[in-house]
Amino acid sequence: MNIYVLCGHPQRNSLCGHLAELYAQKAMARGHNVRVQFLDEMRFDPILHSGYKEIQALEPDLLQAQENILWCKHWVIVYPVWWGSLPALLKGFLDRTMHPGFAFKYRENSYMWDKYLMGRSAELIATSDAPPQWLSLMYHSSDFRTLKNATLSFCGLRPIKTRRIARVKYKTREQLLKEAEKKIFDKIKYS
């Protein structure tokens, strides 16, 4: 299977960067084809200067990301939860790459839209300092709801699995990797 792993942390040398690299290694060891991109290595303007009134010309790294999205059958996004949501750079990446005409298209004179990314699944791996119960009770899992429902599902991806590595600042790297092994890497069974 073709798997696209995107590290949505603005620093590659982070827990998210490490998890993205490990995911790619484990998936390749199971015979999958994998492409990986790290946001901090990509050069692009994350701001939608005119909204979607006109589509900004995409930089080479965003064109590569779109190619990776179309190539993959499974898209993995690894990111930290900041302020109950996604990092701004990841949001800017999504605003720029998942634009109308590429990821979806509204139908003329209709409230419906066409989903251009059907036939792909996704997996969201989020790290946070807060416990999962807090994120669920206080924020209604706002990061997952936004990314899963309002973005990826809106464009046709499904199923979308969600996984959390939580209480990051209270655990050692070794504890976090053991948790990731159980919650994430043992579950890479796509065929």
N, C-alpha and C positions, 0 to 999 in steps of 0.2 A: 504494500500500500504506500502511496505517496503522502508523506506527512510534512507539513510546514510548521515549524516551531518559531514563534515570535517572542522574544524577550521584551516585555513592555516596561521594564525598569530603565530609567535614564542612565544607569551605570552598569556596565557589563560585569564589573567586579563586585557583585552583590549576591545575596542568596538567590534571588530570581535568576540572575545570570548563570549561577552554578546549577540550579535546577533545570534550566533550559538546556544547558550542555549535557547534563546527565540524562535528561529525557531523550535527547537526540542519540546519545551513545547507546542507551538501552533499546531504543526502537531499531537502530541499525543492527544491533546484535541479534535482534529477532527477525532480521531479514527485510525490514522496511526501507524504502528510499526516503531520505530526510534532507530537507533544506532548512537552514537556520538563519535568522536575521536578528540582530541586536539593535535596538533603537538608538543607543548611544553611538553606534558606528554609521548610522544613516544620516545623510545630509538633506534636510528638507525644511521648508517653512511650514510650521504646524498650524498657522493661522489661516482660516478661511476668510480672506479679506472682503469678498463680496457675497458671502454666503454661497448658496447654490444658484444664484442668478446667472453666474457664468462659472464654468469649471476652470480653475487655475491650471496652467500647464504643469504637469507632474515632473518632478525631478527624477533622475535616473534611479535612485534608490526606491522611490515610490512605484515607478514602473516595474522594477524588479519584484517588489512586494505584490503588486497586482498579478504579475506572471506567476509568482509562487502560490497565490490564492487560487488562481485558475488551474494550476498544475495539481494541487493537492486534493486528496479525498478526505483528509482529516487535518484540521487546523488547531494547533495548540497555542494558547496565549498564556504566558507566565507573567504575572505582574504583582506589584504590592498594592495594598489598599491604603490610600492616603485620604484622610478626611472623609472616610466612608465611600470613597469613589476611586476612579482611575487616576493615575498620574496625568498631568496636563499634556505631556508629550505623547502618551499613548492615545489620549482623546484626539489630539491634533492629527496623529497618524490615521486614525479611523475616519475623521472628518475629511481628510484629503483623499484617502484611497477608496473608501466605500461610497463614492458619490453616485448620484443618479446617472444612469447610462452604463455604469460598470456593475454595481452590486444590485441595483433595483431600478425600476422605472414606474412612475405614476402613470396610470391610464388616463387618457384624455376624457374629460367630462365624467369622471368616476372617482369615487373615494377609494377604489381598489388600486393595487399596484402589482407589477410583475416582479417575482423574486428570481434574480439571475444567478444565484449561487446555490441552487438546489443540487442535491446529490452529494453534498459534503456534510461531514459531521464536524463537531468542534469539542474542545476540552479547555476549560478555564481553570488555571491553577493560580490561586491567589494567596499571597502571604500577608499576614497582619500581626500587629502586636496585640490587638484585642482578641478575646476569645470568640469563637463562632457564635455562641449564644448572644453575646452583646451585639454583634453585627446583625444578627437576625432580629432580635427584639427591638433594639434601638433604631436601627437603620433599615430594617426589612430587607437585609442583604442587598442594599442598593447597588453595589458594584455588580453583582451577578445579574440583578434585574435589568440594569442598564445595558450591560454588554451582551447578556444572553437574549433577552426578550426584545429590547428596543433597537438592537443593532444586528446581531448575527441571525437570529430567528426571522427578523423582519426581512432579511435578504435571502432567506431560504435554507440556511444551515440547520440541520437537525439529524440526529439527536445532539444535544449539547450537554456534556457532563461538566459538573462543577466540583472542585476539590479545594479545600483550604488547609494551609499550613499556618497555624495560629500561635499566638503568644510567643512570637519570634524573639523578642528581646529578653525573654525569661528562660530561654533554653540555649544549650550549647549547640554548636554546629553539628556535632555528632548526634545529638538527640533529634535535631531537625532532619538530618539525613535519614535516620532510622524511621522517623515518622513518614517522610516522603517515600521511602522504600515501600512501606505498607500501603499508604493511601494512593500512591501514584504509580510507581514503577512496577509493582507486582500486578497491576491491572492493565498493562500495555499488552493487549491480546487481539488487536485488530488484525483482520485477515483479508 
